[in-house]
Amino acid sequence: MENNNKPRVFSGVQPTGNIHLGNYIGALKQFVDLQNDTDCFYCIVDMHSITVPQDPKQLKETTLDVAALYLAVGLDPKKATIFVQSTVPQHAELSWILTCNSYTGELSRMTQFKDKSKGSESAPTGLFTYPLLMAADILLYDAKFVPVGNDQKQHIELTRDLAIRFNNKYGDTFVVPDYKGIEVGARIMALDDPTKKMSKSAENIHSRISLLDEPSKVKKSIMKSTTDSDGIIRFDVDEKPGISNLLTIYSVFTGKKIDDIVAEYEGSGYGQFKKDLVEIVNGGLEPIQSKYKEIRNSEELIKILKDGTEKASAAAEKTMKRVKEKVGFISL
């Protein structure tokens, strides 16, 4: 089930617009950190993206955008399997089997479904059942660890429940995965409202910083970011969520501990801190953007995705063979 005795890791990102700092810090940065010591499968989860309406032409482009950003942030196709979800049909196949082993009650308790369907009398069925597709994504590859932002923790818990339920019913079939969070930056907040998570869908473009933003846009977003009126740089998520969010971003990009950053800026106001953060973030994004431009329209990108599909399909088929045998499907 595992390659070279390395634990298997799976995770993915939706191709719905430019990846922002929340995605990068909460997930992609960790993807890169894990690729040397684990057997990684990283997916562009385009099937998840169609739970809400998408423009087909744009979806194709954004799928390739995310694939290029995977490589630009430092993922190495020689170390990690990088592929597009819809090119491996076993994802949908296992999702249906898990659907038949799940309950509407547990799906209706999913916080993200409640949030996204709020105020609507009827929500798309895919929005309701997509945690099952996410579970299939993970279980298909015998993943032991799942590095995702902490807003996805509830879905990992559901995946564990489904794996345990299936194993108890049919015998040992699935590896029961563990959520793998991070200590700093697991939840990056919106710059204009630090009580809300940074989001691609927010109307205000200055609520987020995306990996491909121009330096001038980064500067404006940081300088306009919401803080508070006392001007004291201190980490306190409850009382000072704005400056605490900026301190988290500063810490992740520099590798410095938050306490050390606070000490460094003792007696300084928010203005100088924000100016320095602009330089730090733009400096961190420059090599990512350069690599992205180099590979986005290259034949190499397509080859990497094709190779990834082959590797992912081979691994997925091994799991599906086990699953089908357990549930009683015939093999011809």
N, C-alpha and C positions, 0 to 999 in steps of 0.2 A: 504493500500500500504506500510505502514511502520510498523516496529515491536516495540511494547512498546513505541510508539511516538518518537523513535530514528530515525534520518535521515538515509536513506539507502546509502551505499557506495559500489561502484564496482571498481575493478581494476584487472589487470593481468600482468603476465610476460611470455615471450616466453621461451620455454625449449631448447634454442639453445646455449648450452655450459654453462660454469660456470658463475654465476652471479658476476658482477664486482662492484667496488665501486660506479660507476655512477648509476647502477640499485639500489643498496642498499640505497644510500643517496637520490637519486631522487625519489624513490618509496617505497621500502620495509620498510625503517625506518619509513616512514610516515604511512604505513599500520598498523604497531604495535602501533603507537601513537593514531590512530583513533579507535582501536578496543574496547576501554572501553566506549566510548560515542556515538558510532554509530552502526548501524546494517550492518556489513561488509560481503560482498561476494568477496572472492579473488580466482582468477582462474589461472590455468596454461594453457595458451592459445596455445595449441598444434596445433589447426587448423590454426592459423596464421603462424606458423613456416613452413608449407608446401607450402607457397608462393614461396619458393626457394627449390631446391632438398634437401632431407634429407635421411640419411640411416635409414631404419625402426627400426632396432635393437637398434641403437644409440638413436633414438628419444624416444623410450620407456624408456631407461635408464636415459636420461637427463630430461625427464618428472618427473620421480621419484626423481632425484637429486634436481630439483627445489622445488618439494613438501616438501622434507626433509629440504631444506634451509628455506622455509617459516616458518616451525616450529622452526628451529634452531635460527633464528633471533628474535623469540619471539612471533610469532602468536600463539594464543590459540584457538584450535578448539571448545572450549566451548563458546568462545566469537565471533568467526568469522567462516563463512562457507568457507571451503577450498575444492576446487574440480578441476577436469580436464575438460576443455572446451568440448572436443569431446564426453564425456560421457553424455552430455545434448544436445540431437539433436535439441532442440528448437533454439539453436544459429544459425544453418544453415537455419532453417525454416524462422525465422524472417529476416535473412540476405537477403533472396530472395525477400521477400515482400518489404524491404527497397530498394533493387536494382531496383525494378519496380517503385519506387517513387523518384529516383535520376536521375541525368543527367551527361552525359559524361564530359561536360564542367567543372562542379565543381570537379569531380574526377581528371581530368587532371591538375588541379591547385594545387593538393596536393604536397607540397614540397618534402616529402619523396619519392613519386613515381618518381618525376623528378630526384632526386639524384640517386636512385637505378636503374633507367632505362637509365641513361645517357650513351651515346655511344653505345646503342643497338637499332637496327632497330625494333626489336619485343620483347616486355617484356611479361612475363607470365600474363595471365588475372587476376589471383589471386592477383598479386602484385598491379594491377590497382584498383581492387574492394575491397581489404581488409579493407579500412576505413569503408565500409558498414558492414562488419562482426564485426568490432570494435564497430560501432554504435549499432548493434544488441546486442552485449554483454552487453552494458550499459543500453539500453532501456528495455531489457528483465527483469531487476531486479528493475525497478522503482528507479534507482539510482539518488540521488540528488547531490552527490558529486563524482568526479572522481579524485583520487590522482595519478597523473602521472608526469613524467618529462616534462619540458616545451617544449621539442621537439615534444610532442604529442598534444600540445594546439590546433593546427589547426584542428586535427581530432575531438577534443571535440567540436569545433565550428561547424564543419560539422554535428556532431551528434545532436546538438541543432537545427540546421537548418532543419534537417530531421524530428525531433520530432515536431517542430512547423508546418512544412508543412503538416505532416500527421494529426495532431490535427485540423488544419484549414480545411482540406479536408474531414475528416471522423468524426470529433467531438472529444472531450477530450478523449485521449487514453494513451498518454505517459507523464511521468514526464520529464520536460525539465531539463537536468543536468547542473551542474556548474563545471567548471575546478577548481581543488584545488591544487594550486602550493605551494611551500615552499620558505621562504625568503633566506635561505642560502643553497647552494649546489644543487639547482634544476638542474644545468647543470655542471657536473664534466667533465673536459677536459682530453685529452690524455696526459700522462706524457712525451712522447717524442715530442709531438707537441701540445702545449696548445691552439692552435687556432682551433683545431678539437675536437669534442666530444669523450670521452672515448668510445671505441667500442669493442665488442667481436670479430669482424671480422678483426681487424687490424693485419697485418702480424707480427709486432714487439710485442712479448709477454710482453716486458717491457713498452709498451704504457699504460698498464692497470694493476690494482691489482684486482684479483678475491678473493672472500670470502674464497675459499679453498686453496689459495696459501700457500706454505711452508714459514716459517719466513725468510729463506735465499733468497727466490725469492722476497718477499716484500722488503727486505733490498736493494737488487740489483736494483729493479725498482725505488725505491725512490731516492737512491743515484745517479742513472744515469739520473734522471729526468731533463728535460730542464728548465733552469731558464734564467738568463741574466748575463752580465759581471760586473755590478756595485756593486753587493754584498750587496745591501741595502734591508732589509726586509720591504716591504711596499705593501699595497694592492692597485693595480691599474690594472684593467683587460686589459685596452687598451695598456698601456705602459709596464706593467710587468705581462703578462698573466701566465707565469710559476709559479712564487712565489705566485701569487694571487690564483692559483688553489690549491697549497699546503696549503696555509693558510685556504682555505675553508675546505679542508679535515681535517686539524688540529682542526678547530673550531667545526665541526660536531662530531668528535670523543671525544672531551674533554668537549663540552658544553660551552667553553669559547667564548667570543665575539672577533671578529677579531681585533678590535682596542686594546683590552687588550693583545692579543698575540703579536701584532706588538710592543707594548710598552715593553713587557717582553724581546723581543729579540733586543731591540735598542742597536746598537753598535756591535752586533754579526754578523758573516757571515753566509752564507748559509749552510756551513758544519755542524755546531752544530745544526742548526735548522732541517736539514734533519735527522741527527742521532736521535734527540729527536722524530721526526715524525715517524721514523721506530719503535721505542719502543711503541709509542702511538697506531699506527695502528695494530701492532702485538698483543698488549695487548687487543685491541678491538675485534680482530678476533678470539682469542683463545677460548673463551666460545662458539662462534658460531660454530667453527669447532668441538669442543668436543661434543656438542649436535647433530650435523649433523651425526657424526660417530655412536652415540648411536642409532639413529632412522632410518637411511637410509635403512637398510635391515630388519627392524622389521615388524611384523604382524600389529603392531599398526598403522603404516603409511598407509597401505592398508585399514584398517578399517576406519581411519579418512577420506580418500578419498571417500570411499563408502558412508559413512554417509553424506559427503558433497554433493555428487551427488544426494542423495535423497532429501536433503533440497533445493538444487538449482533447481532440476527438478520440485518440487512442486511449487516454486515461479515462475519459468519460464512458467509453464503451465497455471497459472492464467493470466499472461500477454497475452499469445498466444490465450487464449479463447476470451479475449476482442478484440484482433486484428482481428482474423478470423471473428468474428461477425460483426465488423465494415466494413471489405472489402467485405463481402457477401459470405464467404465460408460456406458451409452447415455443420451442426453438426449431426452426426449419433449416 
